[in-house]
């Protein structure tokens, strides 16, 4: 079973200023700010939620279908994703806009000044998910991740109309959604992904209690950081799977996307919720150890060892055949 991942594709430009922003501000001139910061470091990283999830799926031997919009500057990024096993043939290339870009300047006190250029992402609603599914073949699940809101709504509707199981992952876009939109994206989802803060924000946006949301979605997975993940379903006891401790934390960016990749890969293998959550936690631990959301590599032996160390030899043995079959 192939997984189609609809959502954002972006490039991150991350800069570091060795001083403090506040030292540059003059109290009685805040109405006429004009500042320029000389930075010591610039890192350009590949990102975007859909691309991050697809990267993780590709690393697990899957053949994910990336569904999103990018600009004419996407060529090098496309090549990198293809090398990871991601099908980028259905990415829409804008003739007018560049790939979405996140630009962030961080000072020595961890204050940040950031901007986000949506760019080609604004054209994602024009992508016909039904045509993608028909042409790609063997698509059994769709992940609807943060994107242009119109694209999220359209692709959710299309997944429903085609009868394809879908995961709702509104995360960063929850702040932009109104009540009806948030309700629409959640209703009928086989899997619903949030972190703890987003879980509360989702209830605020929808106006629904936790029980109301559970009555409309299959299983609600809430990532809990170093505490792992909580899984809830209507009429069932709450289940929690502990996190896999990383060797160290280099960068938390993209750990949630890595979890989703591991979980969805295991679901496509036919594994149950708890084994799938364990795989997700293991993949997330590798992401935490690397710089950038796509800075990690997944080697079967290392992944299996991490599963065994955290969850026991039985858990690792159950996953081993899937990894062996999935290697290209």
Long-range contacts (C-beta under 8 A, 24 or more apart in sequence): 1-138, 1-139, 1-140, 1-141, 1-268, 2-62, 2-63, 2-64, 2-65, 2-136, 2-137, 2-138, 2-139, 2-140, 2-268, 3-57, 3-62, 3-64, 3-65, 3-139, 3-140, 3-141, 3-142, 3-143, 3-264, 3-265, 3-268, 4-64, 4-65, 4-67, 4-129, 4-132, 4-133, 4-136, 4-139, 4-141, 4-142, 4-143, 5-50, 5-53, 5-54, 5-57, 5-64, 5-65, 5-66, 5-67, 5-142, 5-143, 5-145, 6-50, 6-67, 6-68, 6-124, 6-127, 6-129, 6-142, 6-143, 6-144, 6-145, 6-147, 6-151, 6-152, 6-155, 7-48, 7-49, 7-50, 7-51, 7-53, 7-67, 7-68, 7-143, 7-144, 7-145, 7-146, 7-147, 7-152, 7-169, 8-48, 8-49, 8-50, 8-51, 8-68, 8-100, 8-121, 8-145, 8-146, 8-147, 9-48, 9-50, 9-51, 9-66, 9-68, 9-69, 9-70, 9-74, 9-77, 9-91, 9-99, 9-100, 9-120, 9-121, 10-47, 10-48, 10-51, 10-99, 10-100, 10-101, 10-102, 10-121, 11-44, 11-45, 11-46, 11-47, 11-48, 11-73, 11-77, 11-99, 11-100, 11-101, 11-102, 12-43, 12-44, 12-45, 12-46, 12-47, 12-101, 12-102, 12-104, 12-292, 13-42, 13-43, 13-44, 13-101, 13-102, 13-103, 13-104, 14-42, 14-43, 14-44, 14-45, 14-104, 14-106, 15-39, 15-41, 15-42, 15-43, 15-103, 15-104, 15-105, 15-106, 16-40, 16-41, 16-105, 16-106, 16-107, 17-105, 17-106, 17-107, 17-108, 18-107, 18-108, 19-107, 19-108, 20-107, 20-108, 20-109, 20-111, 21-107, 21-109, 21-111, 21-113, 22-109, 22-111, 37-105, 39-105, 43-291, 43-292, 45-291, 45-292, 45-293, 45-294, 45-295, 46-77, 46-80, 46-292, 46-293, 46-294, 47-102, 47-253, 47-254, 47-292, 47-293, 47-294, 48-100, 49-145, 49-146, 49-147, 49-169, 49-171, 49-172, 49-257, 50-143, 50-145, 50-147, 51-77, 51-81, 51-86, 51-294, 52-254, 52-257, 52-258, 52-261, 52-293, 52-294, 53-143, 53-145, 53-257, 53-260, 53-261, 53-264, 54-81, 54-84, 54-86, 54-261, 55-81, 55-84, 55-86, 55-261, 55-293, 55-294, 56-257, 56-258, 56-260, 56-261, 56-262, 56-265, 56-283, 56-287, 56-298, 57-85, 57-86, 57-261, 57-264, 57-265, 58-84, 58-85, 58-86, 59-84, 59-85, 59-261, 59-283, 59-296, 59-297, 59-298, 60-261, 60-262, 60-265, 60-283, 60-298, 60-323, 60-326, 61-85, 61-265, 61-322, 61-323, 61-325, 61-326, 61-327, 61-328, 62-265, 62-268, 62-326, 63-87, 65-90, 65-132, 65-136, 65-139, 66-90, 66-91, 67-91, 67-127, 67-129, 67-132, 67-155, 68-92, 68-121, 68-124, 68-127, 68-147, 69-93, 69-94, 69-120, 69-121, 69-122, 69-123, 69-124, 69-126, 69-127, 69-148, 69-151, 70-94, 70-99, 70-100, 70-120, 71-97, 71-98, 71-99, 71-119, 71-120, 72-98, 73-98, 73-99, 74-99, 84-294, 85-328, 87-136, 89-136, 90-127, 90-132, 90-135, 90-136, 92-120, 92-123, 92-124, 92-126, 92-127, 93-120, 94-119, 94-120, 94-123, 97-122, 97-123, 118-148, 121-147, 121-148, 121-151, 122-148, 123-148, 124-148, 124-150, 124-151, 125-150, 125-151, 125-154, 127-151, 127-155, 128-158, 129-154, 129-155, 129-158, 129-159, 129-162, 130-158, 130-161, 130-162, 133-162, 133-164, 139-164, 140-164, 140-165, 140-268, 141-165, 141-166, 141-167, 141-190, 141-264, 141-267, 141-268, 142-166, 142-167, 143-167, 143-169, 143-260, 143-264, 144-168, 144-169, 144-170, 144-185, 145-169, 145-171, 145-260, 146-170, 146-171, 146-172, 146-173, 147-173, 149-173, 149-176, 149-177, 149-181, 152-185, 153-181, 153-184, 153-185, 156-184, 156-185, 160-188, 165-190, 165-191, 166-190, 166-191, 167-191, 167-192, 167-193, 167-260, 167-264, 168-192, 168-193, 168-217, 169-193, 169-260, 170-194, 170-198, 170-202, 171-195, 171-198, 171-256, 174-198, 174-201, 174-202, 174-205, 175-201, 177-205, 178-205, 179-205, 179-206, 179-207, 182-206, 183-207, 183-208, 183-216, 186-213, 186-216, 186-217, 187-216, 187-217, 188-216, 188-217, 189-216, 189-217, 189-218, 190-217, 190-218, 190-219, 191-217, 191-218, 191-219, 191-221, 191-263, 191-264, 191-267, 192-217, 192-218, 192-219, 192-220, 192-221, 193-221, 193-223, 193-256, 193-260, 194-220, 194-221, 194-222, 194-223, 195-222, 195-223, 195-224, 195-225, 195-256, 196-222, 196-223, 196-224, 196-225, 219-273, 221-263, 221-277, 223-256, 223-259, 223-284, 228-277, 228-281, 229-259, 229-277, 229-280, 229-281, 231-273, 231-274, 231-277, 239-273, 239-274, 241-274, 241-277, 241-278, 241-281, 242-281, 242-310, 243-281, 243-284, 243-285, 244-278, 244-281, 244-282, 244-284, 244-285, 244-306, 244-307, 244-309, 244-310, 245-285, 245-310, 246-285, 246-286, 246-288, 246-289, 247-289, 248-288, 248-289, 249-288, 249-289, 250-288, 250-289, 250-290, 250-291, 250-295, 251-288, 251-290, 251-291, 251-292, 251-295, 252-288, 253-292, 253-293, 254-287, 254-292, 254-293, 254-294, 255-284, 255-287, 255-288, 256-284, 257-287, 257-293, 258-283, 258-284, 258-286, 258-287, 258-293, 258-296, 259-283, 259-284, 265-322, 266-319, 266-322, 269-319, 269-322, 271-318, 271-319, 271-322, 275-315, 275-318, 275-319, 278-307, 278-310, 278-311, 278-315, 279-307, 279-319, 281-310, 282-306, 282-307, 282-310, 300-324, 300-327
